[in-house]
Amino acid sequence: MRIAVTGATGRVGRHVVALLADDGHDVVRLSRTHGVNVVTGVGLAQALARVECVIDAASGSAAGQARPTPDAALEFFAAAADNLHRIGHAVEVQRMVEVSVIGVDQFTSGHGAAKYAHEQRMLNGPVPVRVLRAAQFHEFVPQLIDWGIDGGIARVPTMRIHSVAARSVARGLVDLATDPEWAARPTRAEPPFPEIAGPDEGDPVEMATRFVTHHRLPLRIHAVTPDDPIYTDGRLLAGPHAARTGPTFEKWLNSATAAPPVRAVDTTGCSSAADSSGRHDTSPANRCPQRPVTCAQRNSRVVLDR
Ligand SMILES: NC(=O)c1ccc[n+]([C@@H]2O[C@H](COP(=O)([O-])OP(=O)(O)OC[C@H]3O[C@@H](n4cnc5c(N)ncnc54)[C@H](OP(=O)(O)O)[C@@H]3O)[C@@H](O)[C@H]2O)c1
């Protein structure tokens, strides 16, 4: 089966690509890295030629960059959904699978609302779409740390989630896309949508603390309480019909293949000033209040690859 994957280099998309290839499918990778832009539509018509099914796993985030604003996320998802439907329909794509988020319909603002608008837009286009609502990925924890880094601390939101490995979500997406009954008669999905989640309830604050300890990162995790109660009142937890699948966060963390690589360099929050050559004055009067540091350490920060 010829299947295209948007977000082919992303946290979940890269696993979708690998699983499809392992299963012997003809995989078309869609991302800007591969010369295809789902927002502008550049390269999309050529890439979707003879494609039977699209698995949509793109998002507007980019590795190493700040989190897009909710408005930017809304614009990204709207343009991407419209292009996938318009161009996909024109070149006779038969069906699409979208990865969404558990509890997404509960959001009335912010990134969650942008994602809900995406789900709606995907469902309401001309190409039949199935939705898989996933819990936050284990891989989302290092992303939250990265977004929250400020000197030697990382501010991480407290949440109630059943986090799940991106690879397990990828398996669920591949199974939906290749379901022979749906392939024979593609119809648009109706709620309740299938959900996929990890085995345990966890809080990203505690998971982030385990992550930085595991990777020996010089960071302290500070808990932040999100404004929207949806994050902490249980509405993002998996429903009773959710598929619950491992590995646990702990197993994922200890797995060499699943844990994201970490480019970590020291960060100290040192306040000593650099001279014109970039060297830092580490004399007692100007020494970093946390601990003595070298110039290289002062100028560095922790960077987490995805
Ligand atoms: N992260 C989570 O915890 C989580 C949980 C549940 C559901 N989801 C959903 O899963 C989906 C994927 O999330 P993710 O975290 O795996 O994404 P991600 O790691 O942020 O990856 C984003 C992907 O989208 C591609 N992309 C970005 N802008 C693009 C553009 N203009 N045109 C084409 N490709 C573009 C990126 O590749 P290039 O940079 O090469 O273009 C990359 O492959 C999203 O819809 C998200 O809402 C995520």
The ligand as an ORCA input file, in Angstrom:
! r2SCAN-3c Opt
* xyz 0 1
  N       3.460     15.579     21.253
  C       2.470     14.997     21.912
  O       2.560     14.682     23.111
  C       1.175     14.686     21.175
  C       0.155     13.980     21.838
  C      -1.013     13.663     21.134
  C      -1.149     14.076     19.798
  N      -0.140     14.769     19.219
  C      -0.314     15.188     17.820
  O       0.610     14.448     17.030
  C       0.980     15.222     15.887
  C       2.488     15.183     15.758
  O       3.069     15.723     16.935
  P       4.638     15.518     17.210
  O       4.855     15.994     18.601
  O       5.040     14.142     16.813
  O       5.229     16.556     16.150
  P       6.719     17.124     16.086
  O       7.668     16.181     16.723
  O       6.649     18.530     16.552
  O       7.032     17.076     14.535
  C       6.441     17.976     13.665
  C       6.592     17.425     12.262
  O       5.878     18.267     11.360
  C       6.761     18.646     10.293
  N       6.389     19.987      9.854
  C       6.394     21.141     10.568
  N       6.010     22.162      9.794
  C       5.753     21.648      8.564
  C       5.319     22.189      7.339
  N       5.033     23.505      7.202
  N       5.166     21.371      6.274
  C       5.442     20.036      6.379
  N       5.841     19.464      7.516
  C       5.998     20.251      8.596
  C       8.153     18.592     10.916
  O       9.144     18.342      9.936
  P       9.992     19.516      9.243
  O      10.467     20.419     10.354
  O      11.070     18.781      8.502
  O       9.046     20.194      8.310
  C       8.031     17.357     11.796
  O       8.223     16.189     11.025
  C       0.377     16.624     16.089
  O      -0.794     16.738     15.343
  C       0.051     16.653     17.563
  O      -1.039     17.496     17.846
  C       1.016     15.083     19.843
*
